[in-house]
Amino acid sequence: MESANQDINLNSPNKGLLSDAMTDVPVDSAAAGRTSAPEGLTLAEEEELRSELAKVEEEIGTLRQVLAAKERHCGELKRKLGLTPLDGLKQNLSKSWHDVQVSNAYKKTQETLSQAGQKTSAALSNVGSVISRKLGDMRNSATFKSFEDRVGTIKSRVVGSRENSTEGLHSPSGAGDKPPQDNTPF
């Protein structure tokens, strides 16, 4: 059975593709257990509705068969073209992302976030300049000057005492600045 070239009769669920694989459940009006007609319907109207229901169910079955045939044919074409399901997924994701980007909600959100970022950047810049100015003011204060003088005095004492203490450490042997060798075993 060659599925790609077979005609499908849209008016009959018994002709076409997948007739052996898909089974339709027909409505058998005689076996459906006759009860009295629903309120407001005559027996003739009920029979007409059941007939229409059977036709619609036949059409649904036929459309399922046609859809399955089309999907199979589509798969064959994709296989022949070398398209993989991953390619289709990539294409779908790309299209979806593009659709999101052109949506009004995305554009408004992007615009709002951009404005928020600009305002945050400006606020942080202002905070930085205020901190810098305050540190400059603090450095020029009398307290900081006094602290700076004390640190300078301590530094000169430490550096000065180092210079005085290293003068007597030169070795008279002329070994220079080489450290003594450590001959201790491991």
NORPEBEL-V902336 format. One record per backbone hydrogen bond with DSSP energy under -1.0 kcal/mol. CO is the residue of the C=O (numbers start at 0). NH is the residue of the N-H. If there is no record, write none. Layout:
CO,NH ; CO,NH
This chain:
8,11 ; 17,21 ; 37,40 ; 41,45 ; 42,46 ; 43,47 ; 44,48 ; 45,49 ; 46,50 ; 47,51 ; 48,52 ; 49,53 ; 50,54 ; 51,55 ; 52,56 ; 53,57 ; 54,58 ; 55,59 ; 56,60 ; 57,61 ; 58,62 ; 59,63 ; 60,64 ; 61,65 ; 62,66 ; 63,67 ; 64,68 ; 65,69 ; 66,70 ; 67,71 ; 68,72 ; 69,73 ; 70,74 ; 71,75 ; 72,76 ; 73,77 ; 74,78 ; 75,79 ; 76,80 ; 77,82 ; 83,87 ; 84,88 ; 85,89 ; 86,90 ; 87,91 ; 88,92 ; 89,93 ; 90,94 ; 91,95 ; 92,96 ; 93,97 ; 94,98 ; 95,99 ; 96,100 ; 97,101 ; 99,102 ; 102,106 ; 103,107 ; 104,108 ; 105,109 ; 106,110 ; 107,111 ; 108,112 ; 109,113 ; 110,114 ; 111,115 ; 112,116 ; 113,117 ; 114,118 ; 115,119 ; 116,120 ; 117,121 ; 118,122 ; 119,123 ; 120,124 ; 121,125 ; 122,126 ; 123,127 ; 124,128 ; 125,129 ; 126,130 ; 127,131 ; 128,132 ; 129,133 ; 130,134 ; 131,135 ; 132,136 ; 133,137 ; 134,138 ; 135,139 ; 137,140 ; 140,144 ; 141,145 ; 142,146 ; 143,147 ; 144,148 ; 145,149 ; 146,150 ; 147,151 ; 148,152 ; 149,153 ; 150,154 ; 151,155 ; 152,156 ; 153,157 ; 154,158 ; 155,159 ; 156,160 ; 157,161 ; 158,162 ; 159,163 ; 160,164 ; 161,165 ; 165,168
